[in-house]
Amino acid sequence: MSQIPFIGIAGNIAVGKTTLTKIISDRFKWMAYYESVDDNPYLEDFYSDMMRWSFHLQIYFLSKRFEMQRKIVNKCKPAVQDRTIYEDVEIFARSLYEMGNMSKRDWDNYNTLFEEMTSYLAKPTLIIYLKASTDTLITRLKKRGRDYENIVSPDYLHRLNIAYNRWVNNAKKNFSILTVEADEFDMLTDQGKLDNLLISIREKCKINN
């Protein structure tokens, strides 16, 4: 476990990862690293044709998160990251493969690359898993109003939720994971729950100040 705190925020699309990343960064005065979304050259194409663009998208995310996690470790400063590299393979790439939207050849290639790249990375001190129902995710997805996300189906979000639960159950063997029930948790207004969460983070990361 790293001496310098490094938290990864994990969770499905629109669950609130970016919001929590900013809150932790602001409260603890840590460096924040955000997922590359608005400048992603493949995302809009992917949602229009998953089979055609799945491998390209996943390789893009993998390379960006590898680059980001190396920066986090090399800077030697406390940090919080919006989505982890470990979700890329076990949630998104695996789900696309199981749905038939990624070929076995591409999946095997991607998985081998992932294993090699992550062998060079230091693990997060703590992963916070934000867990929410499909209905909550759909509501939040519509609220943030990204045009290319209008075609994200409830079935796809539900499949990802199943993948997340499977991954978290297995990942507990290798990572320190804090699961946060996010359905009834508005991080911007529910100060009591937020304060309790921040206390838990301090305790698990052994933060004294």
MARLO-169146 format. One line per 2 residues: number of its first residue (from 1); their letters; for each residue x, y, z of N, C-alpha, C, O, CB. Coordinates in steps of 0.2 Angstrom, whole numbers, always signed. Glycine has a CB too. Layout:
<sites>
NUM) a) X Y Z X Y Z X Y Z X Y Z X Y Z  ...
</sites>
This chain:
<sites>
1) ms) +4 -6 +0 +0 +0 +0 +4 +6 +0 +9 +7 +4 -5 +0 +6  +3 +11 -4 +7 +17 -5 +7 +21 +1 +2 +22 +5 +4 +21 -11
3) qi) +13 +24 +3 +13 +29 +9 +9 +35 +7 +6 +38 +12 +20 +30 +10  +9 +37 +1 +5 +43 -1 -2 +42 -3 -2 +38 -8 +9 +47 -6
5) pf) -7 +44 +0 -14 +42 -2 -15 +43 -9 -14 +49 -12 -19 +46 +2  -18 +39 -12 -21 +39 -19 -27 +35 -19 -28 +29 -18 -15 +35 -24
7) ig) -33 +39 -21 -39 +36 -21 -42 +35 -28 -41 +40 -32 -44 +40 -16  -45 +30 -30 -48 +29 -36 -56 +29 -35 -58 +25 -31 -46 +23 -40
9) ia) -60 +33 -39 -67 +33 -38 -70 +28 -44 -69 +30 -50 -70 +40 -39  -73 +23 -42 -76 +18 -47 -83 +19 -47 -86 +20 -42 -73 +11 -45
11) gn) -86 +17 -53 -94 +17 -53 -96 +17 -60 -92 +20 -65 -97 +22 -49  -102 +16 -61 -106 +16 -68 -106 +23 -70 -105 +28 -67 -112 +13 -67
13) ia) -108 +23 -77 -109 +30 -80 -114 +34 -76 -120 +32 -75 -112 +28 -87  -113 +40 -75 -117 +45 -72 -119 +44 -65 -123 +47 -62 -124 +46 -76
15) vg) -115 +40 -61 -116 +38 -54 -114 +44 -49 -116 +44 -44 -113 +32 -52  -109 +48 -52 -107 +54 -48 -99 +54 -46 -97 +57 -41 -111 +54 -41
17) kt) -96 +50 -50 -88 +50 -49 -85 +56 -49 -81 +58 -45 -85 +45 -54  -86 +60 -55 -83 +67 -55 -85 +72 -50 -80 +75 -47 -85 +70 -62
19) tl) -91 +71 -48 -93 +76 -42 -89 +74 -36 -86 +78 -32 -100 +75 -41  -89 +67 -34 -85 +65 -28 -77 +67 -29 -74 +68 -24 -86 +58 -27
21) tk) -75 +66 -35 -68 +67 -36 -66 +75 -34 -61 +76 -31 -66 +66 -43  -70 +79 -36 -69 +86 -35 -70 +88 -28 -66 +92 -25 -74 +90 -39
23) ii) -75 +85 -24 -76 +86 -17 -70 +84 -13 -68 +88 -9 -83 +82 -15  -68 +78 -14 -62 +75 -11 -56 +80 -12 -52 +81 -7 -60 +68 -13
25) sd) -55 +82 -18 -49 +86 -20 -50 +93 -16 -45 +95 -14 -49 +87 -28  -56 +95 -16 -56 +102 -13 -56 +101 -5 -52 +106 -2 -63 +105 -15
27) rf) -59 +96 -2 -59 +96 +5 -52 +94 +8 -49 +97 +13 -64 +90 +7  -48 +89 +4 -42 +87 +7 -36 +91 +3 -30 +90 +5 -41 +80 +5
29) kw) -37 +95 -1 -32 +99 -5 -27 +94 -9 -21 +95 -9 -28 +103 +0  -30 +89 -12 -27 +84 -16 -27 +86 -23 -32 +89 -25 -30 +77 -14
31) ma) -23 +83 -27 -23 +83 -34 -29 +79 -37 -30 +73 -35 -16 +82 -38  -32 +82 -42 -38 +78 -45 -36 +76 -52 -34 +81 -56 -45 +82 -44
33) yy) -38 +70 -54 -37 +68 -61 -44 +66 -64 -47 +61 -61 -31 +62 -61  -46 +69 -69 -52 +67 -72 -52 +63 -78 -47 +63 -82 -56 +74 -73
35) es) -57 +59 -79 -58 +55 -85 -58 +59 -91 -62 +64 -92 -64 +50 -84  -55 +57 -97 -55 +60 -103 -62 +58 -107 -62 +53 -110 -49 +58 -107
37) vd) -66 +63 -106 -73 +62 -109 -74 +67 -115 -75 +65 -121 -79 +62 -104  -75 +73 -113 -77 +78 -118 -72 +79 -124 -74 +80 -130 -77 +85 -115
39) dn) -65 +77 -123 -61 +77 -128 -59 +70 -131 -54 +69 -135 -54 +80 -126  -63 +65 -130 -62 +59 -132 -64 +58 -140 -70 +59 -141 -66 +53 -128
41) py) -60 +56 -144 -62 +56 -151 -66 +50 -154 -68 +50 -159 -55 +57 -155  -67 +46 -149 -70 +40 -151 -77 +39 -148 -81 +35 -150 -66 +34 -149
43) le) -79 +43 -143 -85 +41 -139 -91 +42 -142 -96 +37 -142 -85 +46 -133  -92 +47 -146 -98 +48 -150 -99 +43 -155 -105 +40 -156 -98 +55 -153
45) df) -94 +41 -159 -94 +36 -164 -96 +29 -160 -100 +25 -163 -87 +35 -167  -93 +28 -154 -94 +22 -151 -102 +21 -149 -104 +15 -150 -90 +21 -144
47) ys) -105 +26 -147 -112 +25 -145 -116 +24 -151 -122 +22 -150 -114 +31 -141  -114 +26 -157 -118 +25 -163 -117 +18 -166 -121 +16 -169 -116 +31 -168
49) dm) -111 +16 -165 -109 +9 -168 -104 +6 -163 -98 +6 -164 -106 +10 -175  -107 +2 -158 -102 -1 -153 -97 -6 -156 -92 -6 -154 -106 -4 -147
51) mr) -100 -10 -160 -96 -16 -163 -90 -13 -167 -84 -15 -167 -100 -20 -168  -91 -8 -171 -86 -5 -175 -81 -1 -171 -75 -2 -173 -89 +0 -180
53) ws) -83 +2 -165 -78 +6 -162 -76 +4 -155 -72 +8 -151 -81 +13 -161  -78 -2 -153 -77 -4 -146 -69 -5 -144 -67 -2 -139 -80 -10 -144
55) fh) -66 -8 -149 -59 -9 -147 -55 -2 -147 -51 -1 -143 -56 -14 -153  -56 +2 -152 -53 +9 -152 -54 +12 -146 -50 +15 -143 -55 +12 -158
57) lq) -61 +13 -144 -62 +16 -138 -59 +14 -132 -56 +18 -128 -70 +16 -137  -59 +7 -131 -56 +4 -125 -48 +5 -125 -45 +6 -120 -57 -3 -125
59) iy) -45 +5 -131 -38 +6 -131 -36 +13 -129 -31 +15 -126 -35 +4 -138  -40 +18 -131 -40 +25 -130 -40 +26 -122 -36 +29 -119 -45 +29 -133
61) fl) -45 +23 -119 -46 +24 -112 -40 +21 -108 -38 +24 -103 -53 +21 -110  -38 +15 -110 -33 +11 -107 -26 +16 -107 -23 +16 -102 -31 +5 -110
63) sk) -25 +18 -113 -18 +22 -114 -19 +29 -109 -14 +30 -106 -17 +24 -121  -25 +32 -109 -25 +38 -105 -25 +37 -98 -22 +41 -94 -32 +41 -107
65) rf) -28 +31 -96 -28 +30 -88 -21 +27 -86 -19 +29 -81 -33 +25 -87  -18 +24 -90 -11 +22 -89 -6 +28 -88 -2 +28 -83 -8 +17 -94
67) em) -7 +32 -93 -3 +38 -93 -5 +42 -86 +0 +45 -83 -4 +43 -99  -11 +43 -85 -13 +46 -79 -11 +43 -72 -8 +47 -68 -21 +47 -79
69) qr) -11 +37 -72 -9 +33 -65 -2 +34 -64 +1 +34 -59 -12 +26 -65  +2 +34 -70 +9 +35 -69 +11 +42 -67 +15 +43 -63 +13 +33 -76
71) ki) +7 +47 -69 +8 +54 -67 +7 +54 -59 +10 +57 -56 +4 +58 -71  +1 +51 -57 -1 +51 -50 +5 +49 -46 +7 +52 -41 -7 +47 -49
73) vn) +8 +43 -48 +13 +40 -43 +19 +44 -44 +23 +45 -39 +14 +33 -46  +21 +46 -50 +27 +50 -51 +27 +57 -47 +33 +59 -45 +29 +51 -58
75) kc) +22 +60 -47 +21 +66 -43 +22 +66 -36 +24 +71 -32 +15 +70 -45  +21 +60 -33 +22 +59 -26 +18 +64 -22 +20 +66 -16 +29 +60 -24
77) kp) +12 +65 -24 +7 +70 -20 +0 +66 -19 -1 +62 -24 +6 +76 -23  -3 +67 -14 -10 +64 -13 -14 +66 -19 -14 +71 -21 -13 +66 -6
79) av) -18 +61 -21 -22 +62 -27 -28 +58 -27 -29 +53 -23 -18 +60 -33  -33 +60 -31 -39 +56 -32 -41 +56 -39 -40 +61 -43 -45 +60 -28
81) qd) -43 +50 -42 -44 +49 -49 -51 +47 -50 -54 +43 -47 -39 +43 -51  -54 +50 -55 -60 +49 -58 -60 +43 -63 -58 +43 -68 -63 +55 -62
83) rt) -62 +37 -60 -62 +31 -63 -55 +28 -63 -50 +31 -65 -65 +31 -70  -55 +21 -62 -49 +18 -62 -47 +14 -68 -52 +12 -72 -48 +13 -56
85) iy) -41 +12 -69 -39 +8 -75 -42 +1 -75 -43 -2 -80 -32 +8 -76  -43 -2 -69 -45 -8 -68 -53 -10 -70 -54 -15 -72 -45 -10 -60
87) ed) -56 -4 -70 -63 -5 -73 -63 -6 -80 -68 -9 -83 -67 +1 -71  -58 -3 -84 -58 -4 -91 -59 -11 -93 -63 -12 -98 -52 +0 -94
89) ve) -55 -15 -90 -55 -22 -93 -61 -26 -90 -64 -30 -94 -48 -25 -91  -62 -26 -84 -67 -30 -80 -74 -28 -81 -78 -32 -81 -65 -31 -73
91) if) -75 -22 -83 -82 -19 -83 -83 -18 -91 -88 -21 -94 -83 -13 -79  -80 -13 -94 -82 -11 -100 -79 -16 -106 -83 -18 -110 -79 -4 -102
93) ar) -73 -17 -106 -71 -22 -112 -74 -28 -111 -76 -31 -116 -63 -22 -111  -74 -31 -105 -77 -38 -104 -84 -38 -106 -87 -43 -109 -76 -40 -97
95) sl) -88 -33 -104 -95 -33 -106 -96 -32 -114 -101 -35 -116 -98 -27 -102  -92 -28 -117 -92 -27 -124 -91 -34 -127 -94 -36 -132 -88 -22 -127
97) ye) -86 -38 -125 -84 -44 -128 -90 -49 -127 -92 -53 -131 -78 -47 -124  -93 -49 -121 -99 -54 -119 -105 -52 -123 -109 -56 -124 -100 -54 -112
99) mg) -106 -46 -125 -111 -43 -129 -111 -45 -136 -115 -44 -140 -113 -36 -128  -105 -47 -138 -103 -48 -145 -101 -42 -149 -101 -42 -155 -109 -51 -148
101) nm) -100 -37 -145 -97 -30 -148 -90 -30 -149 -87 -24 -151 -100 -24 -144  -86 -35 -146 -79 -35 -147 -77 -42 -149 -79 -47 -145 -75 -32 -141
103) sk) -73 -43 -154 -71 -50 -156 -67 -53 -151 -64 -49 -147 -68 -50 -163  -66 -60 -151 -62 -63 -146 -54 -61 -148 -51 -61 -143 -63 -71 -147
105) rd) -53 -60 -154 -46 -58 -156 -44 -51 -152 -39 -51 -149 -45 -58 -163  -49 -47 -153 -48 -40 -150 -48 -40 -142 -44 -37 -139 -53 -35 -152
107) wd) -52 -44 -139 -53 -45 -132 -46 -48 -129 -43 -46 -124 -59 -50 -130  -44 -53 -133 -37 -57 -130 -31 -52 -131 -27 -51 -126 -36 -63 -135
109) ny) -31 -48 -136 -26 -43 -137 -26 -38 -132 -21 -36 -129 -26 -40 -144  -32 -35 -131 -33 -30 -126 -32 -32 -119 -28 -29 -115 -41 -27 -126
111) nt) -34 -38 -117 -33 -41 -110 -25 -42 -109 -23 -41 -104 -36 -48 -110  -22 -45 -114 -14 -46 -113 -11 -39 -112 -6 -38 -108 -12 -49 -119
113) lf) -13 -34 -116 -10 -27 -115 -11 -24 -108 -7 -21 -105 -13 -22 -121  -18 -25 -106 -20 -23 -100 -15 -26 -94 -13 -22 -90 -27 -24 -98
115) ee) -14 -32 -94 -11 -36 -89 -3 -33 -89 +0 -32 -84 -11 -43 -90  +0 -32 -95 +6 -30 -95 +7 -23 -93 +12 -22 -89 +9 -30 -103
117) mt) +3 -19 -95 +3 -12 -93 +2 -11 -85 +6 -7 -82 -2 -7 -96  -3 -14 -82 -5 -13 -75 +1 -16 -71 +1 -15 -65 -11 -16 -74
119) sy) +5 -21 -73 +10 -24 -69 +15 -19 -67 +19 -20 -63 +14 -29 -73  +15 -13 -71 +20 -7 -69 +17 -2 -65 +21 +3 -63 +22 -4 -76
121) la) +11 -3 -63 +7 +2 -59 +7 +1 -51 +6 -5 -50 +1 +4 -62  +8 +6 -47 +6 +5 -40 -1 +5 -39 -5 +9 -42 +10 +11 -36
123) kp) -4 +1 -35 -11 +1 -34 -14 +7 -30 -10 +10 -26 -13 -6 -30  -20 +9 -30 -23 +14 -26 -23 +12 -19 -23 +6 -17 -30 +16 -28
125) tl) -22 +17 -15 -23 +16 -7 -30 +13 -6 -31 +9 -2 -21 +22 -3  -35 +16 -9 -42 +15 -8 -46 +16 -15 -44 +21 -18 -45 +19 -2
127) ii) -50 +11 -16 -55 +12 -21 -62 +13 -18 -64 +9 -14 -55 +6 -26  -65 +19 -20 -72 +20 -18 -77 +18 -24 -77 +21 -29 -73 +28 -16
129) yl) -81 +13 -22 -86 +11 -27 -93 +14 -26 -96 +13 -21 -86 +3 -27  -95 +19 -30 -101 +22 -30 -106 +17 -33 -106 +16 -39 -101 +29 -33
131) ka) -111 +15 -30 -116 +10 -32 -123 +13 -32 -125 +15 -28 -116 +3 -27  -126 +12 -38 -133 +15 -39 -137 +10 -44 -134 +7 -48 -133 +22 -42
133) st) -143 +11 -43 -148 +7 -47 -148 +9 -54 -146 +15 -56 -155 +6 -44  -150 +5 -59 -151 +7 -66 -156 +13 -67 -154 +18 -70 -154 +2 -70
135) dt) -161 +13 -63 -166 +19 -63 -162 +26 -61 -163 +31 -64 -172 +18 -59  -158 +25 -56 -155 +31 -54 -150 +34 -59 -149 +40 -60 -151 +30 -47
137) li) -146 +29 -62 -142 +31 -67 -145 +34 -73 -142 +39 -76 -138 +25 -69  -151 +31 -75 -154 +34 -81 -156 +41 -79 -156 +46 -83 -160 +30 -83
139) tr) -159 +43 -73 -161 +49 -71 -155 +54 -71 -156 +60 -74 -164 +49 -64  -150 +52 -69 -144 +57 -68 -141 +58 -75 -138 +63 -77 -139 +54 -64
141) lk) -141 +52 -80 -139 +53 -86 -143 +58 -90 -140 +62 -94 -139 +46 -90  -149 +58 -90 -153 +63 -93 -152 +70 -90 -152 +75 -94 -161 +61 -92
143) kr) -151 +70 -84 -150 +77 -81 -144 +81 -83 -144 +87 -84 -150 +76 -73  -139 +77 -84 -132 +80 -87 -132 +82 -94 -128 +86 -96 -126 +76 -85
145) gr) -137 +79 -98 -138 +81 -105 -133 +81 -110 -133 +85 -114 -141 +88 -104  -129 +76 -110 -124 +75 -115 -128 +72 -121 -130 +66 -121 -118 +71 -113
147) dy) -127 +75 -127 -131 +72 -133 -130 +65 -135 -134 +61 -136 -130 +77 -139  -123 +63 -135 -121 +57 -137 -123 +51 -132 -123 +45 -134 -114 +56 -138
149) en) -125 +53 -126 -127 +48 -121 -135 +47 -121 -137 +43 -118 -125 +51 -114  -138 +50 -126 -146 +49 -126 -148 +42 -128 -153 +40 -127 -149 +54 -131
151) iv) -143 +39 -132 -144 +32 -134 -142 +27 -130 -142 +21 -131 -142 +31 -141  -139 +29 -124 -137 +24 -119 -143 +20 -116 -147 +23 -114 -133 +27 -113
153) sp) -143 +14 -117 -149 +10 -116 -149 +8 -108 -144 +7 -105 -150 +4 -120  -155 +7 -105 -156 +4 -98 -153 -3 -98 -150 -5 -93 -163 +4 -96
155) dy) -153 -7 -103 -151 -14 -103 -143 -13 -103 -140 -18 -99 -153 -17 -110  -140 -9 -106 -133 -8 -106 -130 -6 -99 -125 -9 -96 -130 -3 -111
157) lh) -134 -1 -96 -132 +1 -89 -133 -5 -84 -129 -5 -80 -136 +7 -87  -138 -8 -85 -140 -14 -81 -134 -19 -81 -132 -22 -76 -147 -17 -82
159) rl) -132 -21 -87 -127 -25 -88 -120 -23 -85 -117 -27 -82 -125 -27 -96  -119 -17 -86 -113 -14 -82 -113 -14 -75 -108 -16 -71 -112 -7 -84
161) ni) -119 -13 -72 -120 -14 -65 -119 -21 -63 -116 -22 -57 -127 -12 -63  -121 -26 -66 -120 -33 -65 -112 -34 -65 -109 -38 -61 -123 -38 -70
163) ay) -109 -32 -70 -102 -32 -71 -98 -29 -65 -93 -32 -62 -99 -29 -77  -100 -23 -63 -97 -20 -57 -98 -24 -51 -93 -25 -47 -100 -13 -56
165) nr) -104 -27 -49 -104 -31 -43 -100 -37 -43 -97 -39 -38 -112 -33 -42  -99 -40 -49 -95 -46 -50 -88 -44 -49 -84 -47 -45 -96 -49 -57
167) wv) -86 -38 -52 -79 -36 -51 -77 -34 -44 -72 -36 -41 -77 -30 -56  -81 -30 -41 -80 -28 -34 -79 -34 -29 -75 -34 -25 -86 -24 -31
169) nn) -84 -39 -30 -83 -45 -26 -76 -49 -26 -74 -51 -21 -89 -50 -27  -74 -49 -32 -67 -52 -34 -62 -47 -32 -56 -50 -29 -67 -54 -41
171) ak) -62 -41 -33 -57 -36 -32 -55 -35 -25 -50 -33 -23 -58 -30 -35  -60 -37 -20 -59 -36 -13 -53 -40 -11 -50 -38 -5 -65 -38 -9
173) kn) -51 -45 -14 -45 -49 -13 -38 -45 -14 -33 -47 -10 -45 -56 -17  -38 -40 -18 -32 -37 -20 -32 -29 -19 -27 -26 -19 -31 -38 -27
175) fs) -38 -27 -17 -39 -19 -16 -43 -18 -10 -47 -22 -8 -42 -16 -22  -41 -12 -7 -45 -10 -1 -51 -6 -5 -50 -1 -8 -41 -5 +4
177) il) -57 -8 -4 -63 -5 -7 -68 -3 -2 -70 -7 +2 -66 -10 -12  -71 +3 -3 -76 +6 +1 -82 +7 -4 -82 +11 -8 -74 +13 +4
179) tv) -88 +3 -2 -94 +3 -6 -98 +9 -3 -100 +9 +3 -97 -3 -7  -101 +13 -8 -105 +19 -5 -112 +18 -9 -112 +18 -15 -102 +26 -7
181) ea) -117 +17 -6 -124 +17 -9 -126 +24 -11 -127 +28 -7 -129 +14 -4  -126 +25 -18 -127 +31 -20 -134 +33 -22 -136 +39 -25 -123 +32 -26
183) de) -139 +28 -22 -146 +30 -24 -149 +36 -21 -152 +40 -24 -150 +24 -23  -148 +36 -14 -152 +41 -10 -146 +46 -7 -147 +49 -2 -156 +38 -4
185) fd) -141 +47 -11 -135 +51 -9 -134 +57 -14 -131 +55 -19 -129 +47 -7  -136 +63 -12 -135 +69 -16 -128 +72 -13 -129 +75 -7 -141 +74 -16
187) ml) -123 +71 -16 -116 +73 -13 -116 +81 -12 -112 +83 -8 -111 +71 -17  -120 +85 -16 -120 +92 -15 -125 +95 -10 -124 +100 -8 -122 +95 -22
189) td) -129 +91 -7 -134 +93 -2 -134 +89 +4 -136 +92 +9 -141 +93 -5  -132 +83 +4 -133 +79 +10 -126 +79 +14 -122 +75 +13 -134 +71 +8
191) qg) -126 +84 +18 -119 +86 +21 -118 +80 +26 -112 +79 +27 -120 +92 +25  -123 +78 +30 -122 +73 +35 -118 +66 +32 -113 +64 +34 -128 +71 +38
193) kl) -121 +64 +26 -118 +58 +23 -112 +59 +20 -107 +55 +21 -123 +55 +18  -111 +65 +18 -104 +67 +15 -99 +67 +20 -93 +65 +19 -105 +73 +11
195) dn) -101 +70 +26 -96 +71 +31 -94 +64 +34 -88 +63 +35 -99 +75 +37  -99 +59 +34 -97 +53 +37 -93 +49 +32 -88 +45 +34 -104 +49 +38
197) ll) -94 +50 +25 -90 +47 +20 -83 +50 +21 -78 +46 +20 -93 +48 +13  -82 +56 +21 -75 +59 +22 -71 +56 +28 -65 +55 +28 -76 +67 +22
199) is) -75 +55 +33 -72 +53 +39 -69 +45 +38 -64 +44 +40 -77 +52 +45  -74 +41 +35 -72 +35 +33 -65 +35 +28 -61 +30 +29 -77 +31 +29
201) ir) -65 +39 +24 -59 +40 +19 -53 +42 +23 -48 +39 +22 -60 +45 +14  -54 +46 +28 -48 +48 +32 -45 +42 +36 -39 +41 +36 -50 +54 +37
203) ek) -50 +38 +39 -48 +33 +43 -44 +27 +39 -39 +24 +40 -54 +30 +46  -47 +26 +33 -45 +20 +29 -38 +22 +25 -34 +18 +24 -50 +18 +23
205) ck) -37 +29 +24 -31 +31 +21 -26 +34 +26 -20 +36 +25 -32 +37 +16  -28 +33 +33 -24 +36 +38 -21 +43 +37 -16 +45 +38 -17 +31 +39
207) in) -26 +47 +36 -25 +54 +35 -26 +58 +42 -31 +57 +45 -30 +57 +30  -21 +61 +44 -21 +64 +51 -24 +72 +50 -26 +74 +55 -15 +64 +54
209) n) -23 +75 +45 -24 +82 +45 -31 +84 +41 -33 +89 +41 -19 +86 +41
</sites>
